[in-house]
Amino acid sequence: KMHWAATTIRKQYLMVVETRRLQELKRSFKAHQGAIVVIQRFARGFLVRLRLVKGRTSLLERIEAATNIQKTWRGFRGCREYESWAEVVYSRPIAAARIQSCWRGFAVRLALRRQRAATARGMFEVARARFYAAQRIQAVARGGQVRHRLRSRKAAVAHSVVLIQRAFRRYLTWKVVWYKAREKQAVVIQKQARRMLVQQRLKHVHQHAAIVQVSYRAHLRQVQARSQTREQCQATAKRRADAARSIQRFWRQHQQQLEQARIWAEWKREQGW
């Protein structure tokens, strides 16, 4: 079962991978379909033009060959007829004239053949020069079109990159600002919480100190009431109360100074001093 499950998972994974690859190929083909059609069009045009040039040259050569064959055959047939007639009338002058005519015909045909070959060669050179010129013009035009497309594509890609960078930098800036704001809020909350805790602790300390003072004073009054007079007890209690108030005042001032020093240190740490 595990082997079957692993095989099924691998089969599904390969199917997904191949499907994505096929989709990528389809998108790439659709994206370059126009360029492919243009390349096919120019290639077919080049092949058709090349076939036309070759066909024209071969047609001229065939026409010339057929003309030469017909001319030679007609000349041969005329010569045979003339020889048959000349053999009856006279032989030697006719033979000399025949030789001369054959030679002249051969020379004329050779010169005409050479002239026609030179004419065909000149026409072929002109056609080839025109073809090379058209090919060069097409190459320059295609290069200009491709460079224009590349510049447009490059400008679009650069604009897209600038937009992406701008959005990402804006996101980073907002992220930093948001974290700083959250950190500042957390620091404020911590400061308020610490202040509340310190105030609660001071309150409990003051309450316990007051309870201790009251208990201790009551105990002192009870002890002194046995050995001193009422006036002395009152004077002593007043003096001690003043002393306790002085101690409490100095203690509160000390606590306030500590709190101010702590707040000042936290503020410096927040400001980065």
Solvent accessible surface area in square Angstrom, and as a share of the most:
residue,aa,sasa,rsa
1,K,213,0.90
2,M,171,0.76
3,H,153,0.68
4,W,182,0.64
5,A,40,0.31
6,A,58,0.45
7,T,69,0.40
8,T,39,0.22
9,I,121,0.61
10,R,159,0.58
11,K,123,0.52
12,Q,85,0.38
13,Y,139,0.53
14,L,72,0.36
15,M,107,0.48
16,V,63,0.36
17,V,44,0.26
18,E,90,0.40
19,T,60,0.35
20,R,162,0.59
21,R,135,0.49
22,L,94,0.47
23,Q,84,0.37
24,E,96,0.43
25,L,113,0.56
26,K,111,0.47
27,R,128,0.47
28,S,52,0.34
29,F,112,0.47
30,K,147,0.62
31,A,80,0.62
32,H,102,0.46
33,Q,86,0.38
34,G,48,0.47
35,A,43,0.34
36,I,59,0.30
37,V,80,0.46
38,V,42,0.24
39,I,118,0.60
40,Q,79,0.35
41,R,144,0.53
42,F,58,0.24
43,A,49,0.38
44,R,154,0.56
45,G,22,0.21
46,F,73,0.30
47,L,92,0.46
48,V,73,0.42
49,R,83,0.30
50,L,59,0.30
51,R,153,0.56
52,L,110,0.55
53,V,31,0.18
54,K,126,0.53
55,G,34,0.33
56,R,139,0.51
57,T,41,0.24
58,S,40,0.26
59,L,99,0.49
60,L,68,0.34
61,E,102,0.46
62,R,172,0.63
63,I,93,0.47
64,E,33,0.15
65,A,49,0.38
66,A,46,0.36
67,T,46,0.27
68,N,29,0.15
69,I,118,0.60
70,Q,93,0.41
71,K,71,0.30
72,T,73,0.42
73,W,140,0.49
74,R,147,0.54
75,G,35,0.34
76,F,100,0.42
77,R,124,0.45
78,G,33,0.32
79,C,42,0.25
80,R,134,0.49
81,E,114,0.51
82,Y,89,0.34
83,E,36,0.16
84,S,70,0.45
85,W,137,0.48
86,A,0,0.00
87,E,122,0.55
88,V,126,0.72
89,V,76,0.44
90,Y,95,0.36
91,S,70,0.45
92,R,205,0.75
93,P,86,0.54
94,I,5,0.03
95,A,41,0.32
96,A,49,0.38
97,A,46,0.36
98,R,51,0.19
99,I,119,0.60
100,Q,91,0.41
101,S,59,0.38
102,C,62,0.37
103,W,167,0.59
104,R,151,0.55
105,G,19,0.18
106,F,95,0.40
107,A,43,0.33
108,V,96,0.55
109,R,71,0.26
110,L,52,0.26
111,A,60,0.47
112,L,55,0.28
113,R,95,0.34
114,R,157,0.57
115,Q,120,0.53
116,R,79,0.29
117,A,54,0.42
118,A,68,0.53
119,T,76,0.44
120,A,32,0.25
121,R,141,0.52
122,G,33,0.32
123,M,101,0.45
124,F,57,0.24
125,E,69,0.31
126,V,75,0.43
127,A,25,0.19
128,R,90,0.33
129,A,60,0.46
130,R,177,0.64
131,F,34,0.14
132,Y,121,0.46
133,A,51,0.40
134,A,37,0.29
135,Q,85,0.38
136,R,164,0.60
137,I,119,0.61
138,Q,45,0.20
139,A,49,0.38
140,V,82,0.47
141,A,51,0.40
142,R,82,0.30
143,G,21,0.20
144,G,30,0.29
145,Q,98,0.44
146,V,73,0.42
147,R,129,0.47
148,H,111,0.50
149,R,134,0.49
150,L,111,0.55
151,R,148,0.54
152,S,57,0.37
153,R,163,0.60
154,K,153,0.65
155,A,64,0.50
156,A,52,0.41
157,V,69,0.40
158,A,53,0.41
159,H,112,0.50
160,S,53,0.34
161,V,66,0.38
162,V,71,0.41
163,L,77,0.38
164,I,119,0.60
165,Q,80,0.35
166,R,124,0.45
167,A,60,0.46
168,F,114,0.48
169,R,154,0.56
170,R,138,0.50
171,Y,123,0.47
172,L,72,0.36
173,T,80,0.47
174,W,168,0.59
175,K,81,0.34
176,V,78,0.45
177,V,76,0.44
178,W,130,0.45
179,Y,116,0.44
180,K,129,0.55
181,A,43,0.33
182,R,122,0.45
183,E,111,0.50
184,K,134,0.57
185,Q,104,0.46
186,A,44,0.34
187,V,36,0.21
188,V,64,0.37
189,I,116,0.59
190,Q,87,0.39
191,K,45,0.19
192,Q,88,0.39
193,A,41,0.32
194,R,102,0.37
195,R,76,0.28
196,M,103,0.46
197,L,82,0.41
198,V,41,0.23
199,Q,106,0.47
200,Q,83,0.37
201,R,159,0.58
202,L,41,0.20
203,K,123,0.52
204,H,100,0.45
205,V,71,0.41
206,H,59,0.26
207,Q,84,0.38
208,H,113,0.50
209,A,36,0.28
210,A,45,0.35
211,I,105,0.53
212,V,96,0.55
213,Q,41,0.18
214,V,90,0.52
215,S,64,0.42
216,Y,125,0.47
217,R,68,0.25
218,A,30,0.24
219,H,105,0.47
220,L,25,0.13
221,R,118,0.43
222,Q,113,0.50
223,V,70,0.40
224,Q,21,0.09
225,A,68,0.53
226,R,208,0.76
227,S,91,0.59
228,Q,70,0.31
229,T,76,0.44
230,R,181,0.66
231,E,121,0.54
232,Q,96,0.43
233,C,18,0.11
234,Q,102,0.45
235,A,54,0.42
236,T,15,0.09
237,A,36,0.28
238,K,142,0.60
239,R,147,0.54
240,R,88,0.32
241,A,18,0.14
242,D,65,0.34
243,A,50,0.39
244,A,12,0.09
245,R,142,0.52
246,S,35,0.23
247,I,116,0.59
248,Q,48,0.21
249,R,119,0.43
250,F,126,0.52
251,W,109,0.38
252,R,114,0.42
253,Q,82,0.36
254,H,87,0.39
255,Q,34,0.15
256,Q,111,0.49
257,Q,118,0.52
258,L,92,0.46
259,E,36,0.16
260,Q,121,0.54
261,A,59,0.46
262,R,64,0.24
263,I,52,0.27
264,W,130,0.46
265,A,51,0.39
266,E,10,0.04
267,W,99,0.35
268,K,73,0.31
269,R,157,0.57
270,E,76,0.34
271,Q,99,0.44
272,G,64,0.61
273,W,190,0.67
